[in-house]
C-alpha cells in the first residue's frame, strides 16, 4: 500500500492523458519514450512492467484490489485475472446502523455486486475463492451455482464456502469437483451446507486440507470423499451432526485429525499410519480406534472428567506426547491421584477447567501432572471459579501444604488465568516457586484473560461483573501476601488485574480482614 501511495503522489497523467506535473522541470516522470507510449495507449499511471503490476495487485486484499481497479486501467486489466477473491456480506448484516435500508434491499445489493465481480472476472488465474455469507437466504442460493462455476476451475487451489444459515441448507454441486476440475484443489472448507459426493466426486489428488463445519454429510459420503483424497494431511470435522461412524482409510500423509462437537458420533476408526496431532471435543464414551497412538505428539482433548482421564490413562496410551491441552467440561473428582506413570516427553501443558461445576476441589493436586512431566517447560492453568465454593487462603492461612521432595528442573514459564484467592490455588503457585529451579516467568492473571475495557467496545473489562471484580481484588491481595515474597530475583513476576477504571467504579477498597469468602 505504501508503494501505491507513492504512485498516487507521483502520478504523471490525468483524465487519461499524460501531462507534466505543475512546476516540474524537464520531461514528464515517465521519460520521453514511456510518456509517449502512455499517451498513445491511454495508460493512466507510472509505467511498470505488466508482471510487476499484476504481482502488486495480487498481494492486495480483495476490497483494496477492487478499489485500485476502479481508478486504474492497468489494475482493471489485472483485476479480470486476479488470483484471490474473498467476498463477504458481513458489512450488509453487521455494518453501520446508519444503513437503514431493508434487509431484502441489502441482499439484492450484495448479489448484484458479487454478480458483477464474477461475471467480469475471466476465471483465468483464479487460485483462491472465499465466499462468506452471513444469514444466507434462498435468494443467495439461486446464484451460488453460477458463482461457483466461474470460481472453480482446473487451476483453483483454495475454495472456502461459508454459509452462516440456520434455515434451509444449500446443496453443494459436487459435479464441480469431478473430472479434472478438482485436480489442483489443495484446501477445501465448507460450512452450513449439504455435501453428498458419493457419486460425482473425482480424484482430489492435490487436496491436503479439508474442513467441514455444520455440513450435512453421511458416513458413506464422507468415506467416498476421503478415499479419493490420497494427499490429505489435515482433516477437521466440526458440528457435523449426521456422522455416526467416522472411518478413515489408510491415508499415509494424514498428520492431523480434528473432531469437534459431532453430537451423533459413536465411533472413530483410523487406519492412517502417521497421525501425530489430534484435536477431539468428544465424550469419553465415543469409541476411539486410532492404531499406533505412540506416534501422537500433540493432543487437544475436551470432555467430561478429562483431567482424571488424562492423568490415569494417557501416559500409557500416548507415551510420546510433547504438547497436551485438556479442557474439562464437567469434572466431578475432588482431587487427582499421585501415580507412577509419566509423560517423559511432554514440554507444553495447558489445563482448562471450565463450564458448569467443572473445577476440581483441590488445585494443589494438579502437582500430579507436574511430577509426571520431567521435561515440562510451559504450564498454563485456566479456571472458572465462580460455580464452586473454595476455602479462601484468608480464611485458613495458617498451614500451606508443600512437597519439598519434588523438584522441577526444566519448567520455565507458568501462567494461571482467573487466579483467585482459593487456598489450594495459592498453595499450587507457592509449590511451583519453591520446587522449580529453572523458572523464568510466573504470571498470575486475576481476570479471565480477555480484553481490558481500554480496548473493549462495551467500555468494561470483559466478563468482569461486580462479584468477579471483588474476587479479583482478593486474589491480588492473596498474591501480594503469600506468593510475591517467595519469588526469586531471577524470576519475572507478573500480576494482572482489571483496569483501574473498573475497580474505581465497581469495587470499594478492601483490606485483608474483610476478605473471607
DODO-393521 format. One record per residue (C-alpha): x, y, z; residue number from 1. Coordinates in steps of 0.02 Angstrom, whole numbers, plus 50000, padded with zeros to 5 digits. Layout:
N
<<X,Y,Z>,NUM>
...
***
This chain:
517
<<50000,50000,50000>,1>
<<50148,50117,50031>,2>
<<50201,50087,49851>,3>
<<50025,50132,49793>,4>
<<50030,50294,49891>,5>
<<50195,50340,49810>,6>
<<50120,50300,49640>,7>
<<49970,50412,49676>,8>
<<50080,50554,49740>,9>
<<50186,50547,49583>,10>
<<50051,50523,49454>,11>
<<50102,50597,49287>,12>
<<49939,50577,49195>,13>
<<49766,50648,49224>,14>
<<49599,50606,49146>,15>
<<49681,50477,49034>,16>
<<49809,50595,48952>,17>
<<49991,50613,49002>,18>
<<50038,50784,49073>,19>
<<50186,50856,49164>,20>
<<50165,50893,49348>,21>
<<50142,51079,49388>,22>
<<50307,51166,49418>,23>
<<50407,51015,49361>,24>
<<50558,51049,49253>,25>
<<50608,50938,49110>,26>
<<50520,50787,49042>,27>
<<50371,50701,49121>,28>
<<50414,50571,49251>,29>
<<50385,50426,49131>,30>
<<50528,50482,49022>,31>
<<50508,50532,48841>,32>
<<50483,50359,48768>,33>
<<50374,50295,48909>,34>
<<50273,50456,48914>,35>
<<50239,50447,48728>,36>
<<50189,50265,48739>,37>
<<50075,50305,48888>,38>
<<49990,50442,48785>,39>
<<49963,50326,48639>,40>
<<49897,50182,48744>,41>
<<49798,50292,48863>,42>
<<49894,50222,49011>,43>
<<49839,50304,49175>,44>
<<49987,50294,49294>,45>
<<50176,50273,49301>,46>
<<50244,50138,49189>,47>
<<50285,49969,49265>,48>
<<50301,49801,49179>,49>
<<50136,49707,49174>,50>
<<50201,49560,49277>,51>
<<50254,49678,49418>,52>
<<50085,49767,49417>,53>
<<49995,49600,49424>,54>
<<50106,49544,49566>,55>
<<50070,49703,49665>,56>
<<49885,49684,49631>,57>
<<49882,49501,49683>,58>
<<49952,49545,49855>,59>
<<49810,49666,49896>,60>
<<49657,49610,49994>,61>
<<49504,49593,49884>,62>
<<49425,49758,49939>,63>
<<49580,49862,49901>,64>
<<49614,49767,49740>,65>
<<49438,49811,49680>,66>
<<49461,49994,49726>,67>
<<49627,50001,49633>,68>
<<49543,49925,49480>,69>
<<49409,50060,49483>,70>
<<49536,50201,49467>,71>
<<49674,50123,49361>,72>
<<49662,50046,49188>,73>
<<49816,49942,49221>,74>
<<49743,49869,49379>,75>
<<49575,49847,49294>,76>
<<49657,49732,49169>,77>
<<49740,49627,49304>,78>
<<49578,49627,49405>,79>
<<49499,49517,49271>,80>
<<49627,49384,49315>,81>
<<49652,49425,49499>,82>
<<49709,49264,49586>,83>
<<49622,49291,49753>,84>
<<49440,49337,49784>,85>
<<49369,49349,49961>,86>
<<49186,49406,49963>,87>
<<49077,49430,50116>,88>
<<48913,49514,50160>,89>
<<48970,49550,50337>,90>
<<48951,49737,50315>,91>
<<48773,49717,50250>,92>
<<48722,49613,50401>,93>
<<48828,49685,50542>,94>
<<48879,49851,50467>,95>
<<48840,50030,50512>,96>
<<48675,50065,50598>,97>
<<48659,50214,50482>,98>
<<48616,50094,50342>,99>
<<48428,50091,50367>,100>
<<48389,50000,50205>,101>
<<48276,49847,50218>,102>
<<48367,49680,50229>,103>
<<48299,49625,50060>,104>
<<48372,49779,49978>,105>
<<48542,49748,50057>,106>
<<48534,49567,50000>,107>
<<48498,49621,49821>,108>
<<48641,49744,49828>,109>
<<48763,49610,49885>,110>
<<48705,49489,49750>,111>
<<48722,49623,49616>,112>
<<48900,49665,49671>,113>
<<48956,49482,49677>,114>
<<48874,49452,49507>,115>
<<48969,49599,49435>,116>
<<49136,49546,49508>,117>
<<49125,49366,49450>,118>
<<49049,49399,49278>,119>
<<49188,49525,49243>,120>
<<49320,49401,49300>,121>
<<49390,49294,49162>,122>
<<49408,49144,49278>,123>
<<49587,49130,49218>,124>
<<49716,49130,49356>,125>
<<49591,49123,49500>,126>
<<49678,49020,49634>,127>
<<49586,49064,49795>,128>
<<49399,49093,49812>,129>
<<49320,49132,49979>,130>
<<49134,49168,49993>,131>
<<49061,49203,50165>,132>
<<48875,49240,50178>,133>
<<48802,49280,50348>,134>
<<48616,49241,50367>,135>
<<48613,49153,50199>,136>
<<48443,49150,50115>,137>
<<48362,49064,49968>,138>
<<48396,49222,49866>,139>
<<48582,49187,49884>,140>
<<48561,49002,49844>,141>
<<48486,49046,49675>,142>
<<48651,49124,49622>,143>
<<48777,49012,49710>,144>
<<48788,48881,49573>,145>
<<48832,49009,49440>,146>
<<48959,49095,49554>,147>
<<49045,48930,49593>,148>
<<49051,48879,49409>,149>
<<49153,49036,49374>,150>
<<49263,49020,49528>,151>
<<49303,48834,49525>,152>
<<49419,48793,49380>,153>
<<49558,48667,49349>,154>
<<49677,48797,49422>,155>
<<49584,48830,49586>,156>
<<49693,48791,49737>,157>
<<49585,48851,49884>,158>
<<49395,48852,49898>,159>
<<49304,48916,50053>,160>
<<49114,48922,50055>,161>
<<49045,48977,50223>,162>
<<48856,48998,50234>,163>
<<48803,49056,50407>,164>
<<48624,48999,50393>,165>
<<48505,48917,50515>,166>
<<48372,48892,50383>,167>
<<48371,48780,50230>,168>
<<48538,48705,50179>,169>
<<48620,48736,50013>,170>
<<48662,48582,49909>,171>
<<48843,48598,49858>,172>
<<48862,48547,49674>,173>
<<48984,48402,49687>,174>
<<48999,48393,49498>,175>
<<49116,48545,49512>,176>
<<49246,48428,49587>,177>
<<49228,48292,49457>,178>
<<49338,48253,49306>,179>
<<49493,48364,49311>,180>
<<49413,48515,49393>,181>
<<49471,48467,49567>,182>
<<49646,48412,49518>,183>
<<49731,48570,49582>,184>
<<49621,48595,49737>,185>
<<49730,48596,49894>,186>
<<49614,48668,50026>,187>
<<49426,48646,50042>,188>
<<49317,48724,50177>,189>
<<49129,48702,50176>,190>
<<49014,48769,50311>,191>
<<48825,48755,50332>,192>
<<48780,48659,50176>,193>
<<48732,48486,50112>,194>
<<48876,48389,50038>,195>
<<48847,48218,49958>,196>
<<48997,48173,49849>,197>
<<48969,47985,49840>,198>
<<48941,47975,49651>,199>
<<49002,48134,49567>,200>
<<49165,48165,49658>,201>
<<49327,48148,49562>,202>
<<49501,48107,49624>,203>
<<49560,48255,49729>,204>
<<49742,48211,49704>,205>
<<49808,48378,49771>,206>
<<49691,48404,49920>,207>
<<49795,48422,50079>,208>
<<49673,48513,50197>,209>
<<49488,48480,50222>,210>
<<49372,48573,50344>,211>
<<49187,48531,50358>,212>
<<49083,48635,50480>,213>
<<48898,48608,50508>,214>
<<48894,48506,50349>,215>
<<48759,48376,50317>,216>
<<48859,48226,50256>,217>
<<48829,48040,50282>,218>
<<48958,47913,50337>,219>
<<48961,47839,50162>,220>
<<48980,48008,50077>,221>
<<49124,48054,50191>,222>
<<49207,47886,50162>,223>
<<49195,47913,49973>,224>
<<49272,48086,49990>,225>
<<49417,48026,50098>,226>
<<49454,47877,49987>,227>
<<49480,47999,49842>,228>
<<49595,48114,49941>,229>
<<49760,48022,49947>,230>
<<49866,48177,49984>,231>
<<49763,48233,50134>,232>
<<49868,48298,50279>,233>
<<49738,48385,50388>,234>
<<49555,48339,50420>,235>
<<49438,48436,50535>,236>
<<49254,48400,50561>,237>
<<49153,48520,50668>,238>
<<48969,48511,50717>,239>
<<48932,48381,50583>,240>
<<48784,48303,50674>,241>
<<48746,48169,50542>,242>
<<48910,48075,50560>,243>
<<48890,47919,50668>,244>
<<49042,47812,50623>,245>
<<49197,47901,50561>,246>
<<49308,47781,50465>,247>
<<49471,47850,50397>,248>
<<49558,47744,50265>,249>
<<49745,47717,50253>,250>
<<49794,47897,50215>,251>
<<49983,47891,50235>,252>
<<50005,48080,50233>,253>
<<49870,48122,50361>,254>
<<49954,48208,50509>,255>
<<49812,48300,50599>,256>
<<49636,48244,50640>,257>
<<49509,48358,50724>,258>
<<49334,48304,50776>,259>
<<49236,48440,50866>,260>
<<49059,48427,50936>,261>
<<48989,48298,50815>,262>
<<48845,48251,50929>,263>
<<48791,48088,50847>,264>
<<48967,48017,50837>,265>
<<48989,47845,50916>,266>
<<49148,47775,50837>,267>
<<49310,47844,50766>,268>
<<49416,47717,50673>,269>
<<49576,47770,50587>,270>
<<49696,47671,50478>,271>
<<49804,47823,50447>,272>
<<49980,47768,50490>,273>
<<50064,47935,50526>,274>
<<49942,48032,50637>,275>
<<50040,48145,50753>,276>
<<49912,48276,50806>,277>
<<49734,48255,50874>,278>
<<49601,48380,50925>,279>
<<49445,48300,51000>,280>
<<49291,48379,51078>,281>
<<49200,48214,51104>,282>
<<49144,48124,51260>,283>
<<49239,47977,51333>,284>
<<49102,47854,51282>,285>
<<49146,47880,51097>,286>
<<49250,47728,51048>,287>
<<49419,47776,50978>,288>
<<49523,47657,50874>,289>
<<49673,47757,50814>,290>
<<49801,47623,50775>,291>
<<49978,47659,50832>,292>
<<49950,47801,50957>,293>
<<50131,47803,51013>,294>
<<50166,47917,50863>,295>
<<50049,48052,50927>,296>
<<50143,48204,50991>,297>
<<50006,48334,51008>,298>
<<49835,48311,51089>,299>
<<49694,48435,51122>,300>
<<49552,48347,51214>,301>
<<49390,48418,51286>,302>
<<49260,48312,51377>,303>
<<49192,48272,51549>,304>
<<49317,48212,51680>,305>
<<49460,48239,51558>,306>
<<49587,48287,51694>,307>
<<49566,48121,51783>,308>
<<49569,48027,51616>,309>
<<49725,48119,51559>,310>
<<49819,48081,51719>,311>
<<49770,47898,51733>,312>
<<49763,47835,51553>,313>
<<49858,47948,51433>,314>
<<50036,47913,51492>,315>
<<50021,47732,51437>,316>
<<49915,47756,51280>,317>
<<50010,47907,51211>,318>
<<50183,47898,51291>,319>
<<50269,48016,51168>,320>
<<50157,48168,51191>,321>
<<50250,48334,51182>,322>
<<50101,48453,51185>,323>
<<49943,48422,51287>,324>
<<49790,48535,51307>,325>
<<49642,48470,51407>,326>
<<49478,48559,51436>,327>
<<49361,48489,51567>,328>
<<49179,48520,51527>,329>
<<49122,48440,51690>,330>
<<49248,48372,51815>,331>
<<49174,48276,51961>,332>
<<49331,48219,52054>,333>
<<49387,48307,52212>,334>
<<49572,48277,52190>,335>
<<49693,48198,52067>,336>
<<49798,48049,52120>,337>
<<49988,48039,52125>,338>
<<50035,47896,52008>,339>
<<50199,47819,51946>,340>
<<50151,47838,51761>,341>
<<50240,47982,51674>,342>
<<50240,48095,51520>,343>
<<50425,48083,51484>,344>
<<50425,48196,51330>,345>
<<50290,48323,51375>,346>
<<50350,48503,51354>,347>
<<50188,48604,51347>,348>
<<50037,48576,51461>,349>
<<49877,48679,51465>,350>
<<49733,48633,51581>,351>
<<49566,48721,51561>,352>
<<49436,48692,51696>,353>
<<49281,48774,51626>,354>
<<49095,48754,51609>,355>
<<48963,48725,51742>,356>
<<49033,48647,51902>,357>
<<49192,48588,51819>,358>
<<49326,48646,51941>,359>
<<49411,48513,52044>,360>
<<49404,48548,52230>,361>
<<49591,48539,52256>,362>
<<49700,48635,52133>,363>
<<49854,48582,52230>,364>
<<49828,48404,52167>,365>
<<49874,48465,51991>,366>
<<50052,48445,52055>,367>
<<50024,48265,51999>,368>
<<50042,48324,51818>,369>
<<50200,48421,51856>,370>
<<50278,48274,51946>,371>
<<50237,48161,51799>,372>
<<50316,48278,51669>,373>
<<50504,48292,51696>,374>
<<50530,48381,51527>,375>
<<50391,48510,51551>,376>
<<50439,48688,51502>,377>
<<50271,48780,51494>,378>
<<50119,48759,51608>,379>
<<49957,48857,51586>,380>
<<49806,48839,51701>,381>
<<49641,48925,51659>,382>
<<49497,48908,51782>,383>
<<49319,48973,51801>,384>
<<49295,48977,51989>,385>
<<49125,49056,52019>,386>
<<49024,48894,52009>,387>
<<49113,48810,52155>,388>
<<49146,48861,52334>,389>
<<49328,48850,52388>,390>
<<49411,48889,52554>,391>
<<49493,49059,52545>,392>
<<49675,49073,52594>,393>
<<49624,49218,52708>,394>
<<49502,49106,52799>,395>
<<49628,48967,52832>,396>
<<49803,49042,52811>,397>
<<49899,48952,52947>,398>
<<49966,48799,52858>,399>
<<50007,48793,52672>,400>
<<50046,48621,52602>,401>
<<50213,48587,52521>,402>
<<50301,48442,52436>,403>
<<50485,48480,52467>,404>
<<50542,48315,52393>,405>
<<50485,48367,52220>,406>
<<50599,48463,52101>,407>
<<50559,48529,51927>,408>
<<50718,48567,51832>,409>
<<50653,48615,51660>,410>
<<50494,48712,51695>,411>
<<50519,48891,51634>,412>
<<50350,48977,51610>,413>
<<50193,48964,51717>,414>
<<50030,49059,51690>,415>
<<49871,49048,51794>,416>
<<49720,49135,51715>,417>
<<49574,49180,51827>,418>
<<49689,49164,51976>,419>
<<49589,49189,52136>,420>
<<49607,49175,52324>,421>
<<49568,48989,52344>,422>
<<49693,48916,52466>,423>
<<49734,48766,52356>,424>
<<49775,48882,52210>,425>
<<49891,48987,52317>,426>
<<49973,48825,52376>,427>
<<49999,48770,52195>,428>
<<50085,48934,52149>,429>
<<50195,48930,52304>,430>
<<50244,48749,52270>,431>
<<50298,48794,52092>,432>
<<50407,48936,52157>,433>
<<50487,48832,52293>,434>
<<50519,48675,52191>,435>
<<50568,48743,52019>,436>
<<50750,48792,51997>,437>
<<50730,48831,51812>,438>
<<50581,48951,51824>,439>
<<50598,49110,51720>,440>
<<50421,49183,51721>,441>
<<50267,49173,51832>,442>
<<50107,49261,51776>,443>
<<49951,49270,51884>,444>
<<49802,49345,51791>,445>
<<49657,49391,51906>,446>
<<49546,49422,51754>,447>
<<49481,49295,51629>,448>
<<49624,49333,51510>,449>
<<49523,49434,51384>,450>
<<49515,49617,51333>,451>
<<49526,49757,51460>,452>
<<49399,49898,51444>,453>
<<49528,50009,51358>,454>
<<49509,49903,51201>,455>
<<49335,49832,51230>,456>
<<49187,49915,51145>,457>
<<49074,49890,51296>,458>
<<49185,50006,51398>,459>
<<49206,49873,51532>,460>
<<49328,49731,51562>,461>
<<49253,49579,51475>,462>
<<49157,49462,51589>,463>
<<49201,49561,51746>,464>
<<49040,49581,51844>,465>
<<49047,49660,52016>,466>
<<49068,49497,52112>,467>
<<49209,49447,51997>,468>
<<49294,49616,52023>,469>
<<49282,49593,52210>,470>
<<49363,49421,52196>,471>
<<49499,49493,52083>,472>
<<49545,49614,52222>,473>
<<49552,49469,52347>,474>
<<49661,49371,52226>,475>
<<49781,49518,52208>,476>
<<49797,49534,52397>,477>
<<49824,49346,52413>,478>
<<49962,49350,52283>,479>
<<50048,49500,52363>,480>
<<50037,49423,52537>,481>
<<50082,49240,52509>,482>
<<50164,49223,52337>,483>
<<50264,49379,52296>,484>
<<50382,49360,52449>,485>
<<50433,49189,52381>,486>
<<50478,49249,52206>,487>
<<50667,49239,52175>,488>
<<50753,49387,52094>,489>
<<50789,49280,51940>,490>
<<50602,49255,51903>,491>
<<50496,49380,51806>,492>
<<50338,49401,51910>,493>
<<50179,49473,51832>,494>
<<50015,49503,51922>,495>
<<49875,49561,51804>,496>
<<49720,49650,51870>,497>
<<49561,49726,51798>,498>
<<49591,49905,51744>,499>
<<49587,50044,51874>,500>
<<49432,50117,51792>,501>
<<49328,49962,51830>,502>
<<49399,49949,52005>,503>
<<49355,50130,52041>,504>
<<49176,50113,51980>,505>
<<49130,49940,52041>,506>
<<49233,49899,52195>,507>
<<49257,49987,52359>,508>
<<49429,49973,52441>,509>
<<49457,49805,52526>,510>
<<49575,49751,52662>,511>
<<49629,49577,52713>,512>
<<49515,49575,52865>,513>
<<49361,49584,52752>,514>
<<49420,49453,52627>,515>
<<49334,49299,52698>,516>
<<49228,49203,52572>,517>
***
